Amino acid sequence: MKRGEPPMSMALELAPTGMLRIGVWMVPYFARDHAGDLRGIIPDLGAELARRAGVTPVLMPFESPSQILAAFRSGALDVTFLGITADRAEAIDFGLILFALQTTYLVPAASEIASIAEIDRIGIRIAVPARSAQETHLRRTIAAATLHPIPAEEPQRAIAMLATGEADAFSHVAPMLAAVQGDLPGSRILAGSYFDVPVAIGVAKGRPPAAEDFARAFAADVKQSGFLQEATNRAGVTGITVVG
């Protein structure tokens, strides 16, 4: 992929308003707000995509994937970088997978659960983000434990459930669990990963093939060139693996 400016027609196909409107899910492992300046892996990727397309980036923060999905359906967004799920794919054309997020469980200090293999037992209650890739995977694979979906933007609800004994484990990506672990003293993150959530570049559905091709080539290049790994290192996030 050449790093020079693309044809103007292609830029307008990707960003028809002349600005690249980028949906950013405001979770610690994706982005953080520094006095109004969004920083992190997704802001870095979005800004670089806009630079290569020759348009102005507009980073638009959202509290949940469902809000991002609604914005795509209303025509308010051009691109995002998000975990792939069936409902999101109804409004977003996902391209190449960029990285994967390891998924595991957080358990309270008094829990006797010592490994991921011990989770799927009768009586175990798992708090999990609703309509997430994790929930989709667990509904296919869990046989004995029960799932208790919570709003994706409210991880503290899961922490409260663990603290009060309403849940036995909190399932989420490892970077999120690391971010909230301090709110539940003595809690433990179980080693390993039961599912690696694929995070891909996504373009508003219905855009011309040239826009999708440009996004796909961008994703391939930021992985091959090391840009994505550098962005990950700058963010200091663990539990992320760049997918080759």
N, C-alpha and C positions, 0 to 999 in steps of 0.2 A: 504494500500500500504506500503510494507516494505521499510525502508529508507536505507537498505544496498545496495551494488552494484548489479545491475541487471546482468543477464548472458551476456557475451560478444557478443553473437549472436544478442541479442535484441538491445544492444547499437549500433551495426553496422547497424541494420535495421532502427533505428531512425536516426542515423548519419553515413551514409556509408563512409564518408571521415575520420572518426575518430574525427571530430570536429563538434559540433552542431552549424550550421549556422542559426542565429536567425534574422529574419527581424524585424526591429524596426522603426515604423513610428515616425518621429521626430516632434511631436506636444507636447506642454508644459505639457499636462495632461498625456502623455504616457512616455516621456523621455526628458531629457535635457543633453546637452553636457557641461561637466565641464573640460575644458582643455584637451579634448580628451577622457575623462572618461564618459561613458554614465551612467546616474543615473535616477531612477524613477521606476514606477510600472512595465513596460515591461522589462527593464534590470534586475530588481530583479527576476521576474518570469523566464526569460530566463536562468539566471545564476543558479537558483535553479533547474530547469529542467535538465540542463547539469550536475550539481553535482550529482543528483540522478541517472542519466543515466551513470555516470562514464566517461564522455567525456569532452573535453575542450570547453567552450562556446566561440563563435565568434559573437559578437553583430554587426550587419550590419545595419547602419542607412540609411533611405530613406526619401525623401521629401514628398512622396505621396503614397497612397495605390496602385495606378496604377503602380508605379515603383516596389513595392513589388510583385504585381501580375506578372509583366514581369519577375522578378527574379525567381519566382517559376516556370514559364513556361520554363525558360532556364535551370532549374536544379541547380540554384545557392543558393537556400535556403532549409532548412529542416523544420523549424517551424516558426510560428509567433503567435501573439496575436492581433486580429483585429476584427472590426465589420463585421458581416455576411451580404453579399449581394450575389445575384445570380451569377454575373460575377466572383466574387472572388471564389465562390464555384466550378467553372469550373476547377481551378488549385489547390485548397486547400481543403483538407478534414477537415471540422470543427468538433471539438469535443464538450465537454461540455461548456456551457456558464459560464463564470467566473464572469463577472459583467456587469452592465447596465449603460449607460451614459444618463442622463436626457437631453432632447432636448427642446429648447425653441427659443425665438427670441430676438435680440437686435434691439432697435428702437432709432432713434435720439432724442435729447432733445425736439425738437419742435413737435414731433409726438403726435397726439391725441389718438393713440392706447394705451389702458391701460391694456389689457389682451389678452391672447392667443385666446379667443373666438371671439375677434374683428378682427382677421387677415384675415379670408377668406371672403373678400368683393371685389366687382368689383372695379378695379383701384389700388388695393394694389399689389405692385411688391415685390417679395421675392427673395433675393439673397440666393443661397443654393449651397453647394459643389456638383460638378458634379459627377454622378455615385456613390453617397453616399447612406447609408441607409436612411438618412433623405430625399434625393430627391425621392428615391423609395417610401417611405411612403407618402410624400406629393402628388406625382402624383396620388396616389390611393385615397387620401382623400380631396384634395383641389378642390373646385367646382367653385369659382368665382375669386379668386386672381390668379396672373400669376407668374410663376417660371422663374428665371433667373440664370441658372447654371454658376458657376465660378470654376476654377481649385481648387481642394481640398487643394493644397499647397499654395494658394494665398488668405488667409483670408483678407489681407490688401486691396485687390481689392473690397471686399464687403464693407469694411469700407469707402473706397473712394466713392463708389456708394451711400452710405447713406449720406455722407457729401455733395455730389453734387446734391442730389435729384434724382438720377437715380434709386434708390431703396428705399422702405419704411421700410423694415425689413430684417434682416440677420438671417437666420435659421442655427443653428449649435448646437452641444452639449454644455451644460452649461459651462463645464470647458474651452472650447475654447472661448466662448463669454466673460467669465470673464477675460481671458488672453488678449483680444484685446480691451476690453471696454475702457480702459484708453486712447486709441488712438482716441476716439471720445468723447470729453468732454461733459458731461451732458447726455450721452446716458443711456438708461435703459434696463435692462434684465427683460423680462416679467416673472412673477412668475409662477411656475408650470412646467409641462412637457407634451408636446403633444405626445411624443413617446420616449420610453426608448430603445436606441440602444444596442442590445446584442453584447457583445465582448466575443469571444471564443478563445480557443487554436486551432491552425490550423496546420496540418501536410501536407507535400508535397503529392499530390495525387499519388496513386500507391504504397505507402509504404506498407509493409506487415502488416497484422492485428495486430501482436504483438506490432508494433510501435504505432499504433492507440490506442490500449488498454492501453499501458503504458502512453500515453499522457492523455487519458481519466481518468485514475486512479490518475495521478498527479493533474489534475484539480480538481477532487473531494476532494483530500486530502488538497490542499492548501486553499480551502474554509473551510473545516471542522476543520482544525488545527488552523486557524486564521492567517496563513502566509500571505494570500492575504490582509486581513484587515490591518495587520501591515504594509505591503508595501504601501497600500493606505494612511494610516496615516502618514508614513514617507514622502510621496510625498506631503502631504498637499493639496491634490486636492479635491475640492468639486464637487457635482453633480454626484458622483459615488456611486452605490449601489451594494454590493456583492450579487450575486444571489445564494440563498440557494439550 
